[in-house]
Amino acid sequence: MTNSDTVMELDKTLGELDLTGRLRLIAETGRPAVFTTSLGIEDQVITEAIATAGLDIRIITLDTGRLFPETEALIAETETRYNIRIERFRPETAAVDDYVKNYGRNGFYESVEARHACCQVRKLEPLARALDGAAYWITGLRRGQSGNRATTPYAEADAARGLTKVNPLADWSLEDIRAHVDRNAIPINPLHARGYPSIGCEPCTRAIKPGEPERAGRWWWENDAKRECGLHVAKAAS
């Protein structure tokens, strides 16, 4: 059986399980698994499931240095609520200094190139360190988040990083997420109630307008409807 066949089998198996079952299956492979959380509502659902079941999955976040204060506060609240540690991976100081020298602190507003460069320094490089040695990368991606994510599988090969990406909420709707949060009293970012369904760095995120897609508030000054930071696309800089 090829690696592609193995991932396809895993995708099929995960589709037959509930959220905890999906996460437990990965945790019990005996191979290192990392869950990256941005502290958004989807990620809080996954964090609660990992913590409640006591699963052997590392929980990490990319502390970019430009997060909302509400996000920073939620990290501490979540750690206290579930008696867990959320590991923080931060950008290299020298790389940030170089970016500011070349583009200015907020140069990402000026061009797509500058924005990608900022994401590279503050997110992609720390992510590479966070995933070093991992066999599985667990994310909060959902098919309903954007057109670019409409075909998100439960499991997919990430050849560039040499691991398997697992998306245990791929088939959950936003309504499913909200209902689960209410049932389990899961702490969430107060920005969600202010019109921010997707929350990233403070200068790069705005509230969405009625009728806009969930991720319309991310990098809103760019015209590309499929814009991403590079974490979840085949080529890191696209």
Backbone bond lengths (Angstrom), bond angles and torsions (degrees), N, CA, C in turn:
res aa  C-N    CA-C-N  psi(-1)  N-CA   C-N-CA  omega(-1)  CA-C   N-CA-C  phi
1 M - - - 1.466 - - 1.531 109.34 -
2 T 1.325 117.17 128.62 1.460 121.18 179.61 1.513 110.54 -76.30
3 N 1.336 115.82 166.50 1.456 119.85 177.16 1.520 110.55 -60.68
4 S 1.335 116.60 -37.31 1.464 120.67 177.98 1.521 110.89 -61.49
5 D 1.339 116.69 -42.30 1.467 120.89 177.93 1.524 110.73 -63.26
6 T 1.342 116.02 -40.14 1.462 120.62 -179.59 1.526 111.22 -62.80
7 V 1.309 116.51 -42.79 1.463 120.46 179.48 1.523 110.29 -66.74
8 M 1.330 116.96 -39.20 1.465 120.33 178.20 1.522 110.77 -63.56
9 E 1.321 117.20 -40.12 1.464 120.92 177.71 1.526 110.60 -65.08
10 L 1.341 116.19 -41.15 1.453 120.42 178.29 1.519 110.18 -63.30
11 D 1.319 117.01 -42.66 1.465 121.45 178.41 1.525 110.61 -58.09
12 K 1.320 116.77 -43.88 1.465 121.24 179.89 1.526 110.92 -65.41
13 T 1.326 116.68 -44.21 1.463 120.80 -178.69 1.525 111.15 -64.48
14 L 1.315 117.19 -44.19 1.463 120.71 -179.50 1.522 111.18 -61.32
15 G 1.319 116.77 -34.47 1.456 120.33 179.98 1.513 113.91 -64.57
16 E 1.317 116.80 -17.91 1.471 121.42 -178.33 1.525 112.54 -94.67
17 L 1.335 117.72 -1.88 1.461 121.87 -175.46 1.523 111.44 -111.23
18 D 1.347 116.07 163.33 1.456 119.61 172.03 1.523 108.84 -84.41
19 L 1.326 117.32 179.61 1.461 120.65 -174.31 1.518 112.23 -57.97
20 T 1.324 117.08 -50.42 1.463 119.34 -178.77 1.517 110.88 -63.03
21 G 1.328 116.95 -38.24 1.456 120.45 178.19 1.519 111.85 -63.42
22 R 1.308 116.16 -39.68 1.469 120.12 178.53 1.526 110.67 -62.97
23 L 1.306 116.08 -46.10 1.464 120.06 -179.38 1.525 111.55 -68.82
24 R 1.322 116.09 -39.17 1.474 119.53 179.85 1.525 110.59 -63.84
25 L 1.328 116.85 -40.00 1.458 120.51 179.86 1.528 110.52 -58.41
26 I 1.325 116.93 -43.00 1.463 120.67 179.42 1.526 110.48 -69.13
27 A 1.324 116.71 -44.22 1.467 120.66 -177.77 1.518 111.84 -62.19
28 E 1.322 116.75 -32.92 1.459 120.25 -174.96 1.523 113.99 -91.07
29 T 1.332 117.27 8.49 1.467 119.40 174.10 1.521 110.74 -72.70
30 G 1.346 116.26 -20.46 1.456 119.85 -176.75 1.511 113.04 82.88
31 R 1.324 116.64 3.54 1.460 121.40 179.07 1.534 108.36 -106.54
32 P 1.335 118.22 147.02 1.473 121.00 -174.14 1.524 112.84 -59.79
33 A 1.338 115.50 132.06 1.462 121.77 178.91 1.518 109.13 -126.99
34 V 1.332 115.73 136.57 1.464 122.15 -179.95 1.519 109.01 -125.53
35 F 1.316 115.96 130.83 1.464 121.59 173.66 1.519 108.10 -107.21
36 T 1.331 116.68 123.96 1.469 120.63 177.70 1.516 109.09 -100.32
37 T 1.319 116.07 122.36 1.457 120.88 -179.15 1.521 111.50 -114.44
38 S 1.334 115.09 136.92 1.460 120.61 171.92 1.524 109.99 -101.12
39 L 1.318 116.05 7.34 1.465 124.18 -179.96 1.522 112.64 69.26
40 G 1.326 117.07 17.05 1.457 120.58 173.47 1.517 110.30 -74.46
41 I 1.312 117.41 173.93 1.459 121.02 -173.37 1.532 111.73 -62.37
42 E 1.353 117.77 -38.96 1.466 119.82 177.41 1.520 110.74 -62.96
43 D 1.316 115.30 -45.74 1.459 119.69 -177.33 1.526 112.06 -65.51
44 Q 1.312 116.70 -31.85 1.463 119.40 177.64 1.529 111.23 -67.16
45 V 1.317 116.16 -34.15 1.464 120.50 176.16 1.530 110.22 -64.06
46 I 1.322 116.93 -43.72 1.465 120.41 179.32 1.524 110.93 -67.65
47 T 1.325 116.93 -42.86 1.472 120.31 178.38 1.514 110.95 -57.83
48 E 1.323 116.81 -45.61 1.469 120.68 179.56 1.516 111.30 -60.77
49 A 1.340 117.12 -40.29 1.465 120.70 -179.38 1.527 110.96 -66.97
50 I 1.323 117.15 -42.66 1.467 120.87 178.54 1.519 110.77 -62.87
51 A 1.335 115.56 -47.09 1.467 120.10 -176.65 1.524 111.83 -67.52
52 T 1.313 117.33 -43.59 1.466 121.42 -177.21 1.523 111.32 -64.60
53 A 1.321 116.72 -38.19 1.458 120.72 -179.66 1.528 112.59 -86.48
54 G 1.326 117.29 -6.68 1.465 120.94 179.63 1.518 113.13 63.78
55 L 1.314 116.73 40.83 1.465 120.99 -174.83 1.530 111.91 -81.89
56 D 1.321 114.87 147.42 1.463 121.44 -178.51 1.529 109.13 -83.65
57 I 1.324 115.66 73.52 1.466 122.91 179.18 1.522 107.30 -134.15
58 R 1.327 116.62 123.94 1.469 119.97 177.66 1.523 109.65 -69.89
59 I 1.329 115.48 138.07 1.459 121.05 177.35 1.526 107.39 -112.08
60 I 1.336 116.78 120.29 1.460 119.67 -178.40 1.528 109.70 -129.94
61 T 1.322 115.98 157.07 1.461 120.79 174.25 1.515 108.95 -134.14
62 L 1.311 115.97 151.12 1.459 121.94 177.78 1.521 107.96 -93.37
63 D 1.315 115.86 103.31 1.461 121.50 179.53 1.528 107.51 -86.43
64 T 1.310 115.63 91.09 1.462 121.79 -170.89 1.521 114.14 -71.62
65 G 1.320 116.99 -15.38 1.454 120.64 -174.04 1.517 112.74 88.22
66 R 1.341 117.03 -1.86 1.464 121.34 179.34 1.530 111.15 -128.68
67 L 1.331 117.26 25.01 1.459 120.51 -178.78 1.521 111.47 -74.92
68 F 1.335 116.00 157.47 1.457 121.30 172.35 1.529 109.60 -64.28
69 P 1.324 118.69 145.81 1.472 120.41 173.72 1.529 111.65 -56.02
70 E 1.330 116.62 -35.15 1.466 120.46 179.89 1.526 111.02 -63.37
71 T 1.318 116.54 -35.93 1.471 120.22 178.13 1.520 110.79 -69.34
72 E 1.323 115.87 -43.52 1.470 119.80 177.84 1.529 110.44 -58.76
73 A 1.332 117.01 -43.02 1.458 120.53 -179.43 1.524 111.49 -66.26
74 L 1.333 116.65 -35.01 1.456 120.05 -178.81 1.525 111.88 -69.06
75 I 1.329 117.28 -30.70 1.467 119.99 175.94 1.529 109.38 -57.67
76 A 1.321 115.86 -50.87 1.470 120.31 -178.70 1.525 111.15 -64.86
77 E 1.333 116.86 -42.10 1.466 120.08 -179.75 1.527 111.17 -62.01
78 T 1.314 116.57 -41.37 1.468 121.26 -178.59 1.524 111.13 -67.33
79 E 1.318 116.80 -41.26 1.462 120.25 177.61 1.528 110.54 -60.28
80 T 1.323 116.51 -42.73 1.459 120.73 -179.56 1.526 111.56 -68.44
81 R 1.328 116.09 -44.67 1.466 120.31 -177.17 1.522 111.78 -59.92
82 Y 1.323 117.15 -43.66 1.454 120.34 -173.30 1.530 114.09 -106.50
83 N 1.321 116.01 5.95 1.464 120.94 178.83 1.525 110.81 52.85
84 I 1.320 114.85 51.70 1.458 121.13 -179.35 1.524 109.12 -128.87
85 R 1.321 115.30 170.41 1.459 121.12 173.12 1.517 108.86 -116.15
86 I 1.318 116.24 125.69 1.462 121.81 173.41 1.524 106.81 -99.57
87 E 1.314 116.22 111.71 1.463 120.20 -178.04 1.530 110.36 -71.94
88 R 1.319 116.17 136.30 1.460 121.42 -179.41 1.523 110.37 -105.36
89 F 1.309 115.92 127.29 1.462 121.52 174.73 1.521 107.89 -112.81
90 R 1.321 115.48 122.46 1.460 121.43 -173.43 1.528 110.43 -112.87
91 P 1.322 117.64 157.22 1.468 120.36 176.90 1.516 111.31 -68.67
92 E 1.320 115.41 155.01 1.456 121.16 176.89 1.528 109.24 -70.43
93 T 1.322 116.43 132.48 1.462 120.70 -177.50 1.522 112.00 -57.59
94 A 1.318 117.16 -42.87 1.467 120.78 -178.46 1.524 111.21 -63.31
95 A 1.338 116.72 -37.61 1.461 120.39 179.97 1.526 111.07 -68.30
96 V 1.333 116.65 -39.49 1.463 120.37 176.61 1.529 109.95 -63.96
97 D 1.316 116.47 -43.76 1.467 120.45 179.27 1.530 110.97 -60.35
98 D 1.329 116.95 -41.40 1.457 120.86 178.59 1.525 110.91 -64.34
99 Y 1.331 115.73 -40.80 1.469 119.28 178.66 1.531 110.55 -60.95
100 V 1.319 116.12 -47.92 1.466 120.30 -179.12 1.528 110.59 -61.62
101 K 1.323 116.33 -38.68 1.466 120.38 178.90 1.526 110.98 -63.27
102 N 1.335 116.51 -40.71 1.465 120.63 -175.29 1.522 114.18 -83.36
103 Y 1.347 116.78 -34.31 1.457 119.88 -172.65 1.529 114.52 -121.66
104 G 1.338 117.33 -17.98 1.456 120.39 -170.19 1.516 109.34 92.22
105 R 1.325 117.34 156.66 1.465 120.40 -174.87 1.531 111.76 -58.52
106 N 1.321 117.09 -39.70 1.462 121.29 -179.22 1.524 112.00 -111.55
107 G 1.314 115.71 33.80 1.455 120.13 -177.40 1.513 114.57 -65.16
108 F 1.323 117.23 -15.69 1.464 121.09 -178.74 1.521 112.68 -61.66
109 Y 1.333 118.25 -20.23 1.461 120.53 177.12 1.529 111.97 -72.85
110 E 1.318 117.44 -18.94 1.465 121.33 -170.56 1.521 114.25 -84.72
111 S 1.324 117.58 -29.06 1.469 119.54 -178.78 1.519 110.02 -161.25
112 V 1.330 115.39 157.02 1.465 120.49 175.90 1.524 109.74 -63.07
113 E 1.334 115.88 -38.19 1.462 120.28 178.75 1.528 111.00 -58.34
114 A 1.328 116.27 -45.38 1.463 120.41 -178.92 1.521 110.82 -67.24
115 R 1.325 116.83 -36.64 1.467 120.11 179.28 1.528 110.26 -67.52
116 H 1.323 117.00 -42.87 1.456 120.02 177.28 1.527 110.86 -62.31
117 A 1.318 116.15 -38.37 1.473 120.16 179.24 1.512 110.66 -63.43
118 C 1.325 116.99 -39.06 1.468 120.89 178.33 1.527 110.30 -66.21
119 C 1.338 116.69 -45.58 1.467 120.09 178.52 1.526 110.86 -61.58
120 Q 1.330 116.53 -35.57 1.463 120.37 178.84 1.523 110.58 -61.41
121 V 1.330 115.88 -45.47 1.465 121.21 -177.12 1.519 111.97 -72.41
122 R 1.321 116.31 -45.51 1.463 120.14 -170.92 1.530 114.08 -89.69
123 K 1.354 117.88 -19.44 1.450 119.55 -175.50 1.528 113.79 -126.12
124 L 1.321 116.33 -52.45 1.458 118.59 -172.10 1.523 113.31 -68.98
125 E 1.319 117.50 -43.81 1.460 119.16 179.24 1.532 111.49 -65.90
126 P 1.353 118.88 -45.64 1.473 118.62 174.84 1.532 112.31 -60.70
127 L 1.338 116.96 -36.94 1.461 119.53 177.92 1.519 110.94 -61.46
128 A 1.317 117.12 -41.31 1.462 120.30 179.17 1.519 111.01 -58.60
129 R 1.328 116.45 -40.70 1.470 119.73 177.53 1.522 110.87 -67.78
130 A 1.327 116.27 -39.62 1.465 120.16 -178.50 1.524 111.84 -64.88
131 L 1.330 116.83 -34.55 1.463 120.90 -176.41 1.523 113.43 -92.84
132 D 1.311 117.22 -0.78 1.459 120.59 -179.17 1.530 110.58 -57.99
133 G 1.305 116.80 120.53 1.459 121.54 179.42 1.513 115.00 88.16
134 A 1.330 118.14 -4.96 1.467 120.98 -178.67 1.526 110.86 -79.93
135 A 1.336 115.56 145.06 1.459 121.16 174.18 1.529 110.55 -96.90
136 Y 1.337 115.43 -27.88 1.458 121.04 -179.49 1.527 109.93 -129.68
137 W 1.320 114.86 137.12 1.460 121.84 174.75 1.519 107.48 -117.13
138 I 1.312 117.10 114.46 1.462 122.77 -178.44 1.525 109.10 -96.77
139 T 1.343 116.38 131.74 1.460 121.42 -177.88 1.527 110.91 -129.62
140 G 1.325 115.27 169.13 1.466 121.53 177.15 1.513 113.52 -99.73
141 L 1.328 117.92 21.93 1.464 120.91 -179.50 1.522 111.11 -62.84
142 R 1.350 114.87 140.41 1.468 122.31 175.72 1.529 109.12 -131.64
143 R 1.306 115.55 152.22 1.468 120.20 179.52 1.520 112.09 -67.09
144 G 1.323 117.30 -28.00 1.456 120.27 -176.29 1.521 114.80 -84.70
145 Q 1.315 117.88 -0.69 1.466 119.81 -175.74 1.519 113.16 -72.20
146 S 1.325 117.13 -34.08 1.460 121.22 -179.39 1.511 109.16 -168.45
147 G 1.325 115.58 163.24 1.452 119.63 177.35 1.510 112.05 -61.09
148 N 1.315 116.22 -31.35 1.461 121.47 -179.87 1.522 112.13 -68.41
149 R 1.350 116.59 -16.51 1.465 120.66 -177.74 1.529 112.49 -114.79
150 A 1.325 116.60 12.83 1.463 121.45 -172.52 1.524 114.06 -64.51
151 T 1.317 118.07 -21.95 1.466 120.79 -178.78 1.529 112.13 -110.09
152 T 1.326 116.53 21.51 1.470 120.42 -178.09 1.529 111.53 -55.34
153 P 1.328 118.64 123.15 1.470 121.47 177.66 1.522 110.73 -85.33
154 Y 1.320 116.37 172.95 1.469 120.08 174.29 1.522 110.61 -74.71
155 A 1.320 116.50 -31.75 1.466 121.46 178.90 1.513 108.77 -143.82
156 E 1.321 115.74 141.56 1.455 120.88 178.87 1.519 109.36 -151.30
157 A 1.310 115.78 150.38 1.455 120.78 178.33 1.526 109.33 -79.12
158 D 1.314 115.83 130.84 1.465 121.89 172.51 1.519 105.77 -107.21
159 A 1.328 114.86 87.80 1.464 119.75 -174.08 1.518 112.21 -64.42
160 A 1.342 116.59 -35.61 1.463 120.15 -177.61 1.518 111.24 -62.43
161 R 1.337 116.84 -36.12 1.465 121.22 -178.12 1.518 112.34 -99.28
162 G 1.322 117.84 -5.68 1.455 121.25 176.96 1.512 113.64 68.23
163 L 1.335 116.88 38.86 1.461 120.47 -179.89 1.521 109.95 -148.19
164 T 1.329 115.51 178.62 1.463 121.73 176.49 1.517 109.07 -107.39
165 K 1.319 116.24 126.08 1.454 120.56 177.00 1.527 108.81 -90.33
166 V 1.318 116.49 132.79 1.460 122.22 -178.49 1.522 108.74 -119.31
167 N 1.330 115.60 128.07 1.465 122.62 -177.05 1.528 109.13 -119.78
168 P 1.329 118.10 80.75 1.467 120.86 -170.83 1.521 115.38 -69.30
169 L 1.334 117.63 -11.57 1.463 121.07 177.87 1.527 111.66 -107.13
170 A 1.316 117.46 16.93 1.464 121.26 -173.92 1.528 112.82 -51.88
171 D 1.329 117.24 -38.73 1.465 120.86 -175.09 1.527 113.40 -97.89
172 W 1.316 118.40 6.36 1.462 120.74 -179.89 1.528 110.28 -85.08
173 S 1.331 116.09 138.66 1.465 121.17 173.56 1.520 109.05 -87.91
174 L 1.320 116.65 166.16 1.460 119.73 176.43 1.525 110.52 -62.42
175 E 1.320 116.74 -33.96 1.464 120.14 177.20 1.531 110.81 -64.97
176 D 1.329 116.98 -40.01 1.469 121.01 175.90 1.526 110.23 -59.60
177 I 1.322 115.25 -45.04 1.467 121.14 -178.90 1.525 110.11 -60.28
178 R 1.320 116.42 -50.87 1.469 120.53 -177.06 1.523 111.73 -62.08
179 A 1.336 116.79 -40.46 1.465 120.12 179.04 1.525 110.75 -63.98
180 H 1.321 117.16 -41.20 1.462 121.30 179.06 1.523 111.18 -64.79
181 V 1.316 116.50 -41.33 1.463 121.08 177.51 1.525 110.76 -60.51
182 D 1.328 116.64 -44.04 1.464 120.65 -179.66 1.528 111.52 -65.04
183 R 1.322 116.68 -42.99 1.467 120.72 -178.46 1.522 112.04 -63.70
184 N 1.316 116.46 -34.78 1.461 120.68 -173.45 1.522 113.77 -106.97
185 A 1.332 116.61 7.32 1.473 121.86 178.30 1.531 111.16 50.11
186 I 1.314 115.95 47.30 1.461 121.68 -179.03 1.527 109.54 -79.73
187 P 1.318 119.14 129.42 1.466 120.74 178.77 1.530 110.45 -68.01
188 I 1.328 116.17 134.36 1.461 120.11 179.38 1.522 110.08 -131.52
189 N 1.308 115.18 166.07 1.455 121.85 -178.94 1.526 109.88 -67.38
190 P 1.338 118.74 126.49 1.461 120.73 179.36 1.520 113.33 -61.57
191 L 1.329 117.69 -16.75 1.462 120.43 178.22 1.528 111.88 -65.31
192 H 1.331 117.70 -24.91 1.463 119.50 178.37 1.527 110.42 -59.25
193 A 1.312 116.96 -38.29 1.472 121.04 -179.27 1.525 112.13 -73.50
194 R 1.329 116.91 -10.02 1.466 121.51 -179.69 1.519 111.90 -105.12
195 G 1.323 116.25 17.12 1.455 119.27 175.02 1.503 116.11 95.25
196 Y 1.331 117.41 18.08 1.463 122.13 179.34 1.533 109.54 -112.10
197 P 1.329 119.64 85.40 1.471 119.36 177.67 1.523 112.62 -70.98
198 S 1.340 117.31 -27.89 1.465 122.83 178.72 1.520 107.88 -123.61
199 I 1.337 116.26 124.62 1.464 120.59 -172.27 1.517 110.10 -123.04
200 G 1.322 115.91 123.23 1.453 120.87 176.12 1.512 110.04 -123.41
201 C 1.311 116.82 -135.56 1.462 120.91 176.80 1.529 109.27 -71.03
202 E 1.318 116.21 146.54 1.462 120.78 -174.77 1.528 113.60 -57.65
203 P 1.346 120.06 -48.39 1.470 118.31 -177.24 1.524 113.78 -71.64
204 C 1.325 117.69 -10.60 1.467 121.36 -175.67 1.523 113.31 -110.53
205 T 1.316 118.05 10.65 1.460 121.42 -175.72 1.524 110.07 -133.52
206 R 1.311 116.81 133.26 1.469 121.89 173.81 1.519 108.98 -128.66
207 A 1.330 116.55 165.21 1.458 120.77 173.31 1.526 108.77 -68.33
208 I 1.330 116.57 149.60 1.456 119.42 179.15 1.527 110.24 -89.64
209 K 1.324 115.36 160.05 1.458 122.15 178.10 1.524 109.38 -93.71
210 P 1.339 118.57 157.64 1.466 120.83 179.09 1.526 111.27 -53.18
211 G 1.333 115.17 130.26 1.446 120.38 177.86 1.517 115.11 90.03
212 E 1.333 117.91 -9.46 1.457 120.55 179.48 1.527 110.66 -78.77
213 P 1.342 117.78 152.72 1.466 121.17 175.11 1.529 110.86 -61.95
214 E 1.337 115.52 160.03 1.460 120.93 -175.95 1.524 113.40 -55.89
215 R 1.327 117.15 -36.25 1.460 120.30 -174.50 1.528 113.02 -100.32
216 A 1.316 117.53 15.45 1.469 120.42 -179.22 1.522 112.76 -65.24
217 G 1.320 117.01 -22.10 1.459 120.21 -179.31 1.513 114.73 -83.24
218 R 1.321 117.45 -1.01 1.461 120.76 179.47 1.526 109.36 -92.74
219 W 1.353 116.77 125.72 1.468 122.18 -179.96 1.525 110.20 48.93
220 W 1.328 115.96 47.81 1.459 123.67 -171.42 1.525 113.78 -60.47
221 W 1.334 118.33 -20.53 1.455 121.17 -177.26 1.522 112.15 -79.86
222 E 1.339 117.95 -8.50 1.456 121.82 177.34 1.527 109.83 -91.62
223 N 1.332 116.21 154.10 1.459 120.92 -175.07 1.515 114.59 -94.40
224 D 1.323 117.15 -17.19 1.461 120.99 -177.29 1.517 110.46 -70.79
225 A 1.326 116.66 115.65 1.463 120.72 -177.89 1.525 112.40 -65.72
226 K 1.342 117.52 -19.02 1.462 121.49 -178.31 1.521 112.23 -100.64
227 R 1.319 116.95 17.20 1.464 120.05 -175.47 1.525 112.06 -57.71
228 E 1.325 115.03 138.13 1.455 123.83 178.99 1.525 107.82 -141.72
229 C 1.324 116.53 165.81 1.473 119.22 178.30 1.520 111.28 -84.55
230 G 1.328 116.93 -16.43 1.463 119.95 -178.79 1.507 114.14 113.30
231 L 1.329 117.67 -10.69 1.464 120.13 -179.53 1.526 111.21 -65.08
232 H 1.335 116.59 -37.70 1.455 120.47 -171.01 1.524 113.46 -120.31
233 V 1.334 115.31 35.48 1.463 120.45 173.56 1.518 108.34 -126.56
234 A 1.333 115.75 161.63 1.461 120.06 -173.39 1.511 112.34 -62.38
235 K 1.341 116.79 -40.04 1.449 120.44 179.89 1.504 108.55 -109.12
236 A 1.320 117.87 126.27 1.456 122.94 -171.23 1.514 113.55 -57.40
237 A 1.302 119.08 -27.44 1.458 119.81 -175.29 1.508 113.19 -98.42
238 S 1.337 118.86 6.94 1.456 119.98 -176.33 1.522 110.95 -100.39
